Amino acid sequence: MALWTMILRKMASNKWLQLNLWFGLTICVALFSSMPLYSDAILQRTLTKELQEIQHQSGVYPGFMRISTSVSSSVMDEKTTSAISRADQFAASIPERTGIEAMSSYQQRKTHKMKVYGADASDQEKKIQKTTGIFKSLSDMEKRVKLTEGRMPQDRQDGIFEALVTQKFLLSVKRGLGDELLMVSPEADRSTFRVIPVGLIETDPAADPYLPYLTTDEENGFLIPFEQFEREFIEGGKARLTELEWRFALNYEQLTVEKTGQFTKAATDVKRYFRGKLGVEEVNIPATETVASYEGKQKKLDLMMLSLYVPVMMMLAFYIYMSANLIIDRQKTEIAVLRSRGASRFQIMCIYVLESTLLGISALAVGPILGVWFTKILGASNGFLEFVQRSALEISLSSDAYRIAVIAVSGAIMLILIPAFLASKVSIVSHKQQSARLAHTPFWYKAGIDFLLVGISLYLLYNFNKRQADLKRLALDSELLQMDPLVFLIPALFILGGGLLVLRIYPWLIRIIYVSGKKWWSPPLYSSLVQISRSSGQYLTINVFLIMTVATGIFSANAARTINDNLDSKIQYSVGTDIVITSKWESNALPPVNMASAAQTGSANSEFTEQRRVQYTEPPFTPFEELEGAESVAKVFRKEEARFSAKESGTSGKVELVGINTLEFGNTAWMKNGLMDYPLNSYLNLIAPNPKAVLISRSLADKAKLEPGDTISVAWDGLNQIPLTVYGIIDYWPSWNPLAVSRDAEGKGTDPFLIVGHLSTIQNRLAIEPYEVWLKLKDGVSSQEIYTQLEQSKVPVTSLRDATQELVRSVNDPFRMAINGVMTLGFVISMLICFFGFLLFWTLTLAGRSLQYGVLRAMGMPFRHIIGMLVSEQMLTSVAAVLIGVMIGNVTSERFVPLFEMSFATTDQVPPFQITYQLSDYLQVYGIIGSMLIIGLTVISFRLSRTRIAEALRLGEE
């Protein structure tokens, strides 16, 4: 008890330092615990949304699963019956295998087709009757069908089958309910079955909203009781079975990211089990591809977030170590006294272990809850220091969050104990000797840590740039937004090393300033220059803090802005405008022919291989022009398999031909500035007067050795080539990718070619074929309004690309949200740490120099001069550190932000990766830093104004 009393008294005597240390530990716990919380919450929300998108696109419940297999055996022997029984048992275990509850399920059985006619049919009617039907059964039949007339069938034992039928089927056999029908098997045994339809049915969607039974799937059949079907056809073998089917509606909301591997394995096991077990199988699980894409995604997201947190983790470690070191510095005399009175180093370390553990436990109590708040910030981020109103993430504290939090606290406690361990080996004599000596040179200064950090970061930068050059040269792909942790670690090392390197030089600059004007400096400035030049090491901690905070903030802002801008530009460029639509065109094209079956039947002759021109009928364009909310509409014809020939060089080959109307296209297309030598409209104005004028890609110009004024001929599919005149050479064009798909080891590959001409010329002199319709929307108009109008106009849309929707999906991508959120959160945390560190440092500095200020006041120095000294000191230290941070942040952005290009797919990174700077980001950083300095300076000035001269002098006498 005495030990705990001593520990609590020690902590109370340094309550502000202990509070700062606890703050650092709590932030550390919150930061680490937010990683699994965010990855769990955001991936779960994204997975659920993508599963719901399956239902939106295909109209199928996201948890739908259908297993169908034929029965190859013609005889229902014991082996086949046993195989069906085992298949039923396996199917029943599917929900357990996936780990998801089945909301609904049913199974069907079907026999082979038989001829159907009335029992009283004449011989003539039997001959002309062509109706066929099957026996089928449905589990829980009474609950799944809607009885419109008659009654439910009964399981009879007299050889007669009572059945449910559809109205269409009953009309085809020309009989009514209650009339006896005969089913005659086409098999060799010519088995005959007596059937009495007793009820008419139709689909009842309300009976099962998850898995409705559709009577229209197999209308020509008799639906009999399931138990009777099992007894008569499976166990009795009275008819050959052709199909078995099981359907499930699994509760997709129970499908968590952790269960994706289990679900994918279960889907694979289902396909493997039914493959050839009874016959030809068909397994339809629409969610499989979506779910499989999430396997391992959580680990990748956690790794990326860990790499994103590297800079702020370095600041946290620095802050925690600084706070612990300040506490130990104030207690070194006490530690030395304990050592001189016989206390062992182990006993002293036990005291600090208990003290640190107490702080760690209290941080664990609050940190994970704060981590939930951090996670919500991550989910609401839309850019650097930008937030939007999204639906809140469903966050629940998990064991993983607490496990990581405990690991983080344990590591932080080890960091806290380092100063205590170093201090515990000093005796009272050694402590007094060290106190009497002047401040020694820091270890990093003597060891050249700054040079080492800068050298390592530049070496790794060189390797990354080399790797990036190889990716471009070979046109290799790298998976979208899969960040290498070193991409964030290297800039952090460079910022720290660069800051230390400048701080190595900075004291010499202060001395030069002092010496150059010491005869003219005012007393406050003179005193500040003397203080800083003689005690430059005293300001090292706060300077490093400010430099890392500002530099990291600027780098984070530029990196986030660059990533967001390049992702958005990539989507907008690939689409070319707001919405691209392709509608259905009528044509005389023949229906597709299965060439393999045609060859087997001997019909694979010139009729199938003859090339013929397809004539298209252009649909009305008026519905597009009349769309309310569309600012402009343009026709864009694209022919990827066109051919060109250049007589001057004798070159020919494939080319993508684009036909446009220059005025409409210029008003509709989106093009990023700076991609071409001149604005897009300048090129359009260039070719507008001449209907034969075209623009060609630079790759084509280099290949065919063409220049403006040369002639190039173009056509496709056996058409006669038409001569066109080259008016301009372009590097990019909306929606056209100028990059090669792949290259060999020597960097050689086939570059795509492009020709842009007038649509009217192409249609008049070549052919009229389907074109795309490009729409540019007015401000404030949603895509849904356009979709509704197209639906009301009954425009048959065959394909559609919506840039707005693609941008929304990109913004909501978990990896992109993590980048924006972590960079924003990291900067905010850095600001908080720096603010508290700033106040802590200057408050302790002020307390340590109370005697100096008291003497100056006693000598008659006005208080305004004291404030002037403080302001001068701040300008020469804190403000200078901010300016150094800005400089290092800009250099780091210029050198290291391009590394993020490796995180994008190289073959479709169009427009090219470009660093983006935005003034508002700098103003935000400057505003936050400036507010922090002003608030800190105000607090320090207030504390200084409360200092009493007599107390300061008496303290000096003591």
ABEGO torsion letter per residue (X at the ends): XAAAAAAAAAAAAAAAAAAAAAAAAAAAAAAAAAAAAAAAAAAAAAAAAAAAAAAAAAGBBAABBBBBBBBABABBBAAAAAAAAAAAAAAAAAAAAAGBBBABBBBBBBBBBBBBBBAABBAAAAAABABBBBBBBBBGAAAABBBABEBBBBBBAAGBBBBBBBAAAAAAAGBBBGBBBBBBBABAAGBBBBBBBABBBBBBAAABAABBBBAAABABBBBBBAAAAAAAAAAAGABBBABBBBBBBBBAAABBAAAAAAAAAAAAAAAAAABGAAEBBBBBBAAAAAAAAABGAAAAAAAAAAAAAAAAAAAAAAAAAAAAAAAAAAAAAAAAAAAAAGBBAAAAAAAAAAAAAAAAAAAAAAAAAAAAAAAAAAAABAEBGBBBBBBBBBBBBBAAAAAAAAAAAAAAAAAAAAAAAAAAABBAAAAAAAAABBBBBBAAAAAGAAAAAAAAAAAAAAAAAAAAAAAAAAGBBBBBGBBBAAAAAAAAAAAAAAAAAAAAAAAAAAAAAAAAAAAABBAAAAAAAAAAAAAAAAAAAAAAAAAAAAAAAAAAAAAAAAAAAAAAAAAAAAAGBABBBBBBBBBABBBBBBAAAAAAAGABBAAAABBBBBBBBBBBAAAAAABBGBABBBBBBBBAABBBBBAAAGBBEBBBBBBBBAAAAAAABBBBBGABABBAAAAAAAAAABAABBBBBAAAAAAAGBBBGBBBBBBBGGBBBBBBBBABBBABBBGBBABBABBBAAGBBBBBBBBBBBAAAAAAABBBBBBBBBBBBBBGBBAAAAAAAAAAAGBBBABBBBAAAAAAAAAABAAAAAAAAAAAAAAAAAAAAAAAAAAAAAAAAAAAAAAAAAAAAAAGBBAAAAAAAAAAAAAAAAAAAAAAAAAAAAAAAAAAAAAAAAABBAAABOBBBBBBBBAAAAAAAAAAAAAAAAAAAAAAAAAAAABBAAAAAAAAAX
